Amino acid sequence: MDFPELPFAELPDDAIEVGRVGEAWGVKGWFKVVPFSSAPDALLAAPQWFLLPAERGAKSPFERCVSLEVQQARPHGDAVVAQAQCVQDRAQADRLRGARIFIARSAFPRTQDDEYYWVDLIGLAVINREGVTLGSVRDLLASGPQTTLVLAGEHGGKPCERLIPFVSAFIDQVDLAGRRITVDWQPDY
């Protein structure tokens, strides 16, 4: 069976890459997804995924952004398995392998109070209680029982990296609208 025509789509302005398509799973068109998060809530909740061709590897059945209507998605070990409306068999599912999956940030499930998506924290300015700018969030690390902010900043006129545990003992306020995090942290820590 030939691969069905996937509808071309514009990648939303707020699109976030959340995973990639893995191998076919079963014979009825299901496929595995390798999520970029250990809690792939957005993948499981979004009914529409946007796919871009794999950056390397097998040739993709599409050359630009396409839309994929997801019928079902559920956790399966460390991965997610999914079924899409237009993918009918194992051969079609296998042709999607390597495709990059994007979801509109606006389609992510709402968070609870004091919960944040990492993607929303990247780039925020980090300022201590005294008003000293410590840097901006470059990355986050999952380090066992806590998450750690990785800041790119300066100290003594030289570039430096700071690590601040993302726990209430050190985080006073996260202001997403104001694009800043206020912390109880000193520049020389």
Number of C-alpha atoms within 10 A of each C-alpha: 7 6 15 11 10 16 11 15 13 10 19 13 8 11 16 17 18 19 22 21 24 22 18 23 18 12 13 15 20 23 26 24 29 20 22 14 14 10 11 19 15 20 28 18 15 20 16 17 22 23 28 22 22 19 11 9 10 13 15 17 16 18 12 13 19 19 18 21 17 19 13 15 20 17 17 11 7 12 18 20 21 23 22 19 11 17 23 17 19 17 16 22 27 19 20 26 23 24 25 22 27 24 23 19 18 13 15 17 14 12 9 7 6 8 9 13 12 14 12 11 21 17 16 20 21 25 20 18 12 11 10 14 18 24 22 23 24 17 16 19 14 12 9 7 6 11 15 18 23 20 23 19 20 15 13 8 7 7 10 13 15 20 15 19 17 17 13 11 10 14 17 15 13 18 13 12 7 9 15 19 20 21 24 15 19 13 15 8 7
